[in-house]
Amino acid sequence: MDVDEDVIRQLLQNTARTEERTKAIQRELDRMKTRSVQENARRDKRLSELEARVDRNSVILSGGLFTVGSAIVALFAKMSDLLRF
């Protein structure tokens, strides 16, 4: 019976160690998931900020191009008036 009790005791100890390892792995996995979610949130926020900057700069660029185009049209109109005389 001593052998059977030793085997049972060893199995119980192994089971307890396996359970502890499993819990430790689960805790680490939970921490990694939390970090991943936080990193994704930061990345999404940064992406939104950059998209907003691109949109704002596109509007500024469009306004600048319109202004330059208007100035060129006005210049050509003035030049054509000068050429008539």
C-alpha positions as MATLAB code, in Angstrom:
seq = 'MDVDEDVIRQLLQNTARTEERTKAIQRELDRMKTRSVQENARRDKRLSELEARVDRNSVILSGGLFTVGSAIVALFAKMSDLLRF';
ca = [
       0.000    0.000    0.000;
       2.906    2.378    0.501;
       3.596    2.408   -3.212;
      -0.003    3.184   -4.031;
      -0.103    6.030   -1.506;
       3.170    7.423   -2.849;
       1.856    7.275   -6.401;
      -1.381    8.965   -5.383;
       0.514   11.632   -3.423;
       2.806   12.248   -6.413;
      -0.181   12.506   -8.756;
      -1.867   14.990   -6.439;
       1.291   17.080   -6.202;
       1.723   17.038   -9.967;
      -1.910   18.020  -10.395;
      -1.496   20.910   -7.956;
       1.637   22.127   -9.747;
      -0.088   21.848  -13.103;
      -3.039   23.827  -11.770;
      -0.721   26.566  -10.477;
       1.121   26.700  -13.791;
      -2.174   26.876  -15.650;
      -3.374   29.726  -13.427;
      -0.081   31.579  -13.924;
      -0.345   31.162  -17.690;
      -3.963   32.374  -17.608;
      -2.970   35.455  -15.565;
      -0.176   36.248  -18.020;
      -2.552   35.773  -20.942;
      -5.050   38.147  -19.311;
      -2.295   40.744  -18.788;
      -1.214   40.391  -22.408;
      -4.803   40.806  -23.627;
      -5.214   43.919  -21.482;
      -1.973   45.390  -22.818;
      -3.002   44.563  -26.363;
      -6.363   46.286  -25.927;
      -4.656   49.347  -24.434;
      -2.090   49.460  -27.243;
      -4.841   49.123  -29.849;
      -6.757   51.973  -28.229;
      -3.648   54.179  -28.276;
      -2.939   53.219  -31.877;
      -6.540   53.953  -32.909;
      -6.430   57.325  -31.147;
      -3.154   58.233  -32.861;
      -4.538   57.098  -36.214;
      -7.624   59.276  -35.736;
      -5.447   62.254  -34.831;
      -3.319   61.758  -37.937;
      -6.381   61.385  -40.155;
      -7.781   64.624  -38.718;
      -4.491   66.388  -39.444;
      -4.486   65.062  -43.010;
      -8.075   66.254  -43.495;
      -7.274   69.690  -42.057;
      -4.139   70.005  -44.192;
      -6.069   68.900  -47.284;
      -8.586   71.698  -46.697;
      -5.760   74.200  -46.199;
      -4.045   72.962  -49.352;
      -7.270   73.199  -51.352;
      -7.786   76.762  -50.146;
      -4.206   77.635  -51.032;
      -4.531   76.131  -54.495;
      -7.781   78.019  -55.048;
      -6.095   81.266  -54.018;
      -3.112   80.666  -56.297;
      -5.398   79.699  -59.167;
      -7.494   82.827  -58.654;
      -4.369   84.977  -58.613;
      -3.169   83.420  -61.876;
      -6.550   83.964  -63.526;
      -6.557   87.584  -62.316;
      -3.012   88.039  -63.619;
      -3.940   86.699  -67.053;
      -7.059   88.874  -67.098;
      -4.965   91.936  -66.279;
      -2.374   90.985  -68.907;
      -5.075   90.605  -71.546;
      -6.407   94.070  -70.623;
      -2.890   95.498  -71.011;
      -2.459   93.858  -74.392;
      -5.685   95.398  -75.741;
      -4.356   98.926  -75.440;
];
